[in-house]
Amino acid sequence: MSYKCLICGKNIEPFMSFGQMPFANGFLTPEEFKNEYFFGLEVASCSVCRMFQLIEQPAPEKMFHGDYAFFSSTSNRMAVHFKEFAENIKKNKLKNKDPFVVEIGCNDGIMLEHFAKDRIRHLGIEPSLNVAKVANEKGCRTISKFFNEELAEEIVKEHGQADAFLGANVMCHIANLNSVIAGIKKLLKPEGVVVFEEPYLLDVIEKTSYDQIYDEHVFLFSLGSIKYAFGQYDLELIDIEPQKTHGGSMRYVIAHKGSHSISDKVLRQLKKEEQSGLNKDETYLKFKKNCEISRRDLINLLQKLKKEKKRVVGYAATSKSTTILNYCRITKDLIEFISDTTPIKQGKYSPGMHIPVKPYAEFKAKYPDYAFLFAWNHAEEIMEKEKAYRDSGGQWILHVPKVQVI
Ligand code: TYD
């Protein structure tokens, strides 16, 4: 079977399969087990445009709906991060009078609220109705739709063109990225900017953080692939800013071709990507091998702890944990339950492997011997607030950049 690259349309071949996967955020009740949806999670890197992508994408309506389980405002550090993101845009990118800001995938308004409170004209676009509702309640003007060229035209008619088009952890979710970029081209003022940040492919490769690969992450971007994708529409990458969020992300700044000068940082990072082999097939085959080693080491560790009759609990039922658990086939005989602070996930079961998800209070009530930190990207914040667990003799299991107990 031959597949086409979602960006440039050339033939692509998967280099790795993770097997059958459920939805990363598809937490479910026992009654739902028998109808659980699975799809083949396979990845490819296009040899022409070098876009790293999933071969098969479940329909977006199945993933982002009225019961979407991910709320951005569950981490204090992320709230600070998005406040800083908004402040940076206000200070450096909104030079016009009465500017207009559009955010795609604004979730519960974690970033947009900082524009709303300053009465800056704004519009959030969030397809998941339940989270969009929270954003509206916070005073962020938000519509529950999928952004594309057609919607861009409607927005221009109603509000005029945008000074800034923002996004965080959303552009990599959209299989029809070309239509989004075509929409951006129409929506953006001649001097406007697009600023978005997403998990960065080079971090994933270097840390073997294969858990960034799941249904919602249709793409993992690099500067090279972003430059190509936007270049098709006469938009160009003018600046970047590496971020620590999500275990290593990249913030991209894009503008109409020729409207801004290009920062040296872009050129330097493109060189680094080339030197790191992001343009070579061998790099991806090596990544596959590293994933297999990581899986073997993790299973061995969990089985050893089981033999020693240690209690192991998962910390945070992240989307990422769904990939780890299903790729490594980890069931509740190895991980007793997963503690999570999101009410909508509690009392349900993890997608695919059906490990119970319990409220955080259960973790606190009886500390386990080991806690598998599925939210390793929030390690600093979590370690800081879990000093008592550590003091009680509790240990952390991390699988990134290699399987280890700390
Ligand atoms: P995140 O890494 O942002 O998730 P994802 O892989 O889905 O992008 O983590 C968010 C999840 O982690 C969310 O379910 C809440 C949970 N969480 C906790 O349970 N405790 C915590 O201290 C933190 C920071 C997150």
Residues whose N, C-alpha, C, O or C-beta is under 5 A from the ligand:
A	BS01	TYD	T74 S75 A316 A317 T318 S319 K320 S339 D340 T341 T342 A375 N377 H378 I382
